[in-house]
């Protein structure tokens, strides 16, 4: 038993810190599977078994959209595509909220993720500064994103391009000596 402890300590304190782990490179398959498993099990074991107490009425969707756009769209995109406004690489990648993986989480699991965040991923927790109704509203909007009508998609795409152009203009104005892409 003592030998296993020594090996584990060597691994933790000597070998792991020497590995290059940038967010710009893809991790190996084993690391990805392990991280996905641990995160999924953590959420499933600690999330409440509840459904969203709010119905997707036009008023609730509008409120949820506003909170989503204010707090979530910067990383997840206005349309939930995972295209962040930072133009940055994240590891793990920012979740695509409209895909089957994200949509398969239960309401209680999504609430847990949004309220608590996910450590070491860039996903912050919102429960300290946002009430339950706001979080449930964001979940309503996230669910709706997977079912957008063509006019709704077009409107979000138009606003997304405008935001990107506004960001580029702001960057050029604040750093005129720098070359921007």
RAZICOR-V737546 format. One line per field, one symbol per residue. ss: DSSP state (a for helix, b for strand, c for the rest). phi: phi as a letter, one per 30 degrees, with the letter a starting at -180 (. if undefined). psi: psi as a letter, one per 40 degrees, with the letter a starting at -180 (. if undefined). A space follows every 50 residues. Layout:
ss->???
phi->???
psi->???
This chain:
ss->caaaaaaaaaaaaaaaaaccccccccccaaaaaaaaaaaaaaaaaacccc cccccccaaaaaaaaaaaaaacaaaaccccccccccccccccccccccca aaacccaaaaaaaaaacbccccbccccccccaaaaaaaaaaaaaacccca aaaaaaaaaaaaaaaaaaaaaaaaccccccc
phi->.dddddddddedccdeddddbdddcddddddddddddddddedddcddcb cddcdddeddddddddddddccdecdiecididdddicccbdeddddcdd ddddddedddeedddcibehbjddccddcbdedddddddededdedbdde ddddddddddddddddddddddddbddcccc
psi->ddddddddddddedddeehhfieeihiidddddddddddddddddeiigi ihehigiddddddddddddddddddeideeeehieefihihiihhheeid ddeeiidddddddddeihifeehiieddehiddddddddddddddefiid ddddddddddddddddddddddddgdeihi.
